[in-house]
Amino acid sequence: LAGERYSFEVKEQQLADAETETSIKPLQLSATDVVLFTGGARGITAQCALAVAQRYQCHIVLLGRTPQPEADESPEIAAAQDLPALRKMIIEQHPQMRPAQIETECAKILANREIIHTLDEIKAAGSRVDYYSVDVRDKDALGNLMTQIAKQHGTLKGIIHGAGIIEDKLIRHKTLESFERVLTTKVVGALNLVEIMPPTVEFVVFFSSIAGVFGNRGQVDYATANDALDKLSKLLNNKIKGRVISINWGPWAAGMVSAE
């Protein structure tokens, strides 16, 4: 550049020790405090909700797109404990169903079971738990739910935003509608939560991904959404009372995102 040559150099930087950082207070939660998880009834976020319940025995509120779980199953369906057995039973009961319909019905039943299992585990850990079906992109519905939570359940202390979807495709095959679904579930959901949350909230955690830092083949929308969460967390830390962080999760054995 202008006759001069430049190069990048990596230098070691001393980071602050989190244990001695005086500006960060240890998290304190009581049994009456409420922690809200989006996308929290299934997948990785559900496991994090369970870990919080086991440690603090606080009140857990889970939000997801899946409808309220139904505990009752027919004896035949209840006996089918895995996907092949469930698929076989549905085919026997509904021979007119098309393959896509069968898979949809199987997914619905398995999701219902997973939510019930999550709720049971959290209760067994000593926490109260409630599940609500809501799309975090719907600001009005989310706002009404926040009001309901405040009236019925008490002080909202924390929010963990784990809602997300993936629809991986190369850019040349990606539609605008698909891109928007992936982006808005994370980003619009986060903006809605932060805008309508009460002043009692002391911490907000965004579940981001390492894909937001390095990218990943077929995940231009997912990487964009997670990068936006990272930037948003930094911005919000200077604008709201509570602490906001974004966690760039790496790969999980079960996958980072469930259908929640």
Residue, then its C-alpha position, 0 to 999 in steps of 0.5 A: l500500500a503506497g509502497e509499504r507492505y503490511s502483515f498481520e501478527v498474533k500477540e498474546q493478550q492477558l485476559a481478566d480472571a473471571e473469578t477475581e473480576t470484582s465487577i461481576k457478582p455471583l448469580q443468586l437465585s431463590a425458589t421464587d425467582v423466575v428464569l425464562f428459556t426460549g426454545g427450552a423444552r427440547g434439545i440443548t436448551a432443555q438440558c441447560a434449563l435442567a442444570v439451572a433447576q438442579r443448581y438453584q431450584c428456581h422457577i423455570v418457564l419454558l417457551g417453545r413453538t410446539p403446542q402444549p404437551e398432551a399426556d394421554e396416548s393410546p395404549e398402542i402408541a404408548a407401547a411404541q417407544d422408538l421411531p421405527a416402532l412408532r412409524k409401524m404403529i401409525i401405518e397400521q392404524h392409518p394405512q391411508m396416510r402418505p409417507a410425509q404425513i406419517e413422518t410428521e405425526c411421528a415427529k409430533i408424538l416424539a416432540n410431545r414426549e420429549i417436552i413431558h420428559t423435560l418437565d418431569e425432570i425439572k420438577a424432580a430437580g426441585s423446581r416449579v416449571d411451566y411451559y407455554s407455546v408461543d412464537v418469539r417473533d410475535k411481539d404482541a403474543l410475547g408481551n401478553l405472555m410476559t404480563q401473564i408471567a409477572k402476574q402469576h409467577g413472580t419476579l423474572k430474573g433471567i432470560i436464556h434465548g435458545a430459540g432457533i431453527i436451521e434450514d441449511k442450503l447453499i446460497r443458490h438454493k436458499t429462498l428469501e423466505s427461508f433466510e428470513r425464518v432462520l434470521t428472525t427466530k433468533v434476532v427478532g426474537a432477541l429484540n422482542l425479549v429485550e424490549i418487553m422484559p421487565p426491569t427486574v431482569e438481571f441477566v440475558v444469555f443468547f445461545s449463539s454458535i461458532a458458525g457466527v464467527f467462522g461460518n459454515r457451508g450451507q449456513v449463511d442465514y444461521a451464521t448471520a443470525n448468530d453473528a447478529l446475536d453476538k453484536l447485539s449482546k455487546l450493544l445491549n451491555n451498555k444500554i440495559k441494567g442487566r448483564v448480557i452475554s452471547i455464547n458461541w457454542g461449538p458442535w453438540a452431539a445431538g445438534m445445536v438446534s431442535a424444532e423449537 
